[in-house]
Amino acid sequence: MANIITRRDTLMLGASAAAAVALSGGAGAQIQRANVNPPSWPIESGASLRMLRPVRFVQPDEEVFRANCARFTQQTGVQVRVDFVGWEDITQQTAVTANTGAGPDVIIGFNESPHIYVDKLVDLTDVAEYLGARYGGWLAMAQRYGKRHGTNNWIGIPFGASGGPLVWRKSAVNELGFQAPPDDHAGFLDLSKKLKAANKPSGFALGNAVGDGNGFANWLVWSHNGFLVDPDGNVAINSPETIAALEYLKELYATFIPGTIAWGDISNNRAYAAQELWLTANGVSLYFALKNDPATAPIAADTEHSLLPKGKAAASPMAGLTLNAMTFRHSRYPNAAKALIAFLMEAEQYDPWLQANLGYWSQPLAAYAASPVWQSDPKVAIFRDVMRSDYWIGYKGPISQASAAANADYIMVQMCAAVASGQSTPQQAAREAERRAQRFFRAR
C-alpha cells in the first residue's frame, strides 16, 4: 500500500491520527533530552523521498507514522512517499532494491538487513551520534544492529524492537503453587509437567516461524550458554552446551500441546485464545487482541507476562525483532533522507508513534523509557527494556550476511524440531546444524 504525502495532505493526516497523537501527553514533552544541535544536512534542491517499511501492527502505527512524515513535508517541502508492505515481503524487496540500485531511498527493514548490504548504504554515523547525544544514548541491541561490525560507524538507525516474553494464565500457574514461572530450567520443567497433568498445557513453536520459532530455539540454546557462532565467526553449535539444551528439550517437549512442530507465528495465538494453551511466548499483540475482544477479555485479565527463564545464562536471553532503517547510495537525496530519519526519531514525532503502538515496539534510545506508554498498563511494562538485551540474532558471532542467511535457513529451529520429533538424537541434530551453518560461514 503506497501513500504520497504532500503539504496538501498534512491537515487530513493530522486529523486522522489525532486520537493516537493525543496519547503523547504533550507531543514528547515528558521526554528528557539534551540541548544538542543536529548536524547540518543541506536538503538537496527538488528533493523527494520514497520510503519502504513493514506494514503496521495496529492502525495507529500507520496513521501516526504518516502524520509524522506529513509534518516533515510541511516543515521542509520534501514530498515523502511511504510504502507499507507485508513482513514476508520486506526482505525480498530490500534485496531487489540493493541489487538493482533503484527504488526506495530509505528502507526500514528487520534486524541485520543493513549488514547484508553495507557496501550499498550511506553512512549514518552523524545521525546516530546526534540522536544518541540528545536522547540519553543508544541501548545495547540498537548498537549491535546499528553499527558495522568491529567499528563505531553506523549503517542503520534502529527504530525499535518487539520482544517475545512468556505469556501465561495466572490462575493456572498459581493454582499449581507457583507465583510465576520459575527462572531455572528444572523449575520451569516442573511447572510445565504440572500444567500438562492439569490439562492446561504449555506450548512453543517449533515450526519455521520467523518470530516464535526462532525465538524459542534461540532461547533454548542460549539459556544453556550455547551459541551458533563464536565471536570470531567460527561455527560453534556442536558443543556440550547445545547437547544439554537438546536433552532438556526432549523432556520439555513432552509437556507441550500437540502439534507445535508445525506451528507458524499465529498458531500459539489461536491456541491461547481458544484456551487450549496456558503458557507460551509472544509479543504484546496477543494480550491486546484478547483485551480488545469482549469474548476474550476475561482471558486477558488472567494473563501475565514475564521474562523467559534465564537458566544458566546471566540474564534472560532474548533478541527482539528489530526495525532497522537504512539509506541507499543510489538515493539522489541522501541529506534529505538523513534529515527525515532524524526528524522521525525526535520526541515530538517518536513518542506519539511509540505510544500508538501500545508497547509492541520498544525504544532504542534510553530517554524514551520515560514514555507514558510504559505506565499505560502494568502488563505492558515488561516490553520497555527489550533493546537493553545483550543478545542478538546470530549471537555470539558478528552480524553479517552469513548470520542472516543462517537465520533465514532456520538452522536452530530445525535442529530443535528434529530432536523434539524424535527424528534425531541431540548429537545427530547438533552435527547436522554444524554442517549446515558451515556452508554459510565458510563463505564469509
C-alpha positions, 0 to 999 in steps of 0.5 A, a space after each residue: 500500500 503506497 501513500 504520497 504525502 504532500 503539504 496538501 495532505 498534512 491537515 487530513 493526516 493530522 486529523 486522522 491520527 489525532 486520537 493516537 497523537 493525543 496519547 503523547 501527553 504533550 507531543 514528547 514533552 515528558 521526554 528528557 533530552 539534551 540541548 544538542 544541535 543536529 548536524 547540518 544536512 543541506 536538503 538537496 534542491 527538488 528533493 523527494 523521498 520514497 520510503 519502504 517499511 513493514 506494514 503496521 501492527 495496529 492502525 495507529 502505527 500507520 496513521 501516526 507514522 504518516 502524520 509524522 512524515 506529513 509534518 516533515 513535508 510541511 516543515 521542509 517541502 520534501 514530498 515523502 512517499 511511504 510504502 507499507 508492505 507485508 513482513 514476508 515481503 520486506 526482505 525480498 524487496 530490500 534485496 531487489 532494491 540493493 541489487 538493482 540500485 533503484 527504488 526506495 531511498 530509505 528502507 526500514 527493514 528487520 534486524 541485520 538487513 543493513 549488514 547484508 548490504 553495507 557496501 550499498 548504504 550511506 553512512 549514518 554515523 552523524 545521525 546516530 551520534 546526534 540522536 544518541 547525544 540528545 536522547 540519553 544514548 543508544 541501548 545495547 541491541 540498537 548498537 549491535 544492529 546499528 553499527 558495522 561490525 568491529 567499528 563505531 560507524 553506523 549503517 542503520 538507525 534502529 527504530 525499535 524492537 518487539 520482544 517475545 516474553 512468556 505469556 501465561 494464565 495466572 490462575 493456572 500457574 498459581 493454582 499449581 503453587 507457583 507465583 510465576 514461572 520459575 527462572 531455572 530450567 528444572 523449575 520451569 520443567 516442573 511447572 510445565 509437567 504440572 500444567 500438562 497433568 492439569 490439562 492446561 498445557 504449555 506450548 512453543 513453536 517449533 515450526 519455521 516461524 520467523 518470530 516464535 520459532 526462532 525465538 524459542 530455539 534461540 532461547 533454548 540454546 542460549 539459556 544453556 550458554 550455547 551459541 551458533 557462532 563464536 565471536 570470531 565467526 567460527 561455527 560453534 553449535 556442536 558443543 556440550 552446551 547445545 547437547 544439554 539444551 537438546 536433552 532438556 528439550 526432549 523432556 520439555 517437549 513432552 509437556 507441550 500441546 500437540 502439534 507445535 512442530 508445525 506451528 507458524 507465528 499465529 498458531 500459539 495465538 489461536 491456541 491461547 485464545 481458544 484456551 487450549 494453551 496456558 503458557 507460551 511466548 509472544 509479543 504484546 499483540 496477543 494480550 491486546 487482541 484478547 483485551 480488545 475482544 469482549 469474548 476474550 477479555 476475561 482471558 486477558 485479565 488472567 494473563 501475565 507476562 514475564 521474562 523467559 527463564 534465564 537458566 544458566 545464562 546471566 540474564 534472560 536471553 532474548 533478541 527482539 525483532 528489530 526495525 532497522 532503517 537504512 539509506 541507499 547510495 543510489 538515493 539522489 537525496 541522501 541529506 534529505 533522507 538523513 534529515 527525515 530519519 532524524 526528524 522521525 526519531 525526535 520526541 515530538 514525532 517518536 513518542 506519539 508513534 511509540 505510544 500508538 503502538 501500545 508497547 509492541 515496539 520498544 525504544 532504542 534510545 534510553 530517554 524514551 523509557 520515560 514514555 507514558 506508554 510504559 505506565 499505560 498498563 502494568 502488563 505492558 511494562 515488561 516490553 520497555 527494556 527489550 533493546 537493553 538485551 545483550 543478545 542478538 540474532 546470530 549471537 555470539 558471532 558478528 552480524 553479517 550476511 552469513 548470520 542472516 542467511 543462517 537465520 533465514 535457513 532456520 538452522 536452530 529451529 530445525 535442529 530443535 524440531 528434529 530432536 523434539 520429533 524424535 527424528 534425531 538424537 541431540 548429537 545427530 541434530 547438533 552435527 547436522 546444524 554444524 554442517 549446515 551453518 558451515 556452508 554459510 560461514 565458510 563463505 564469509 
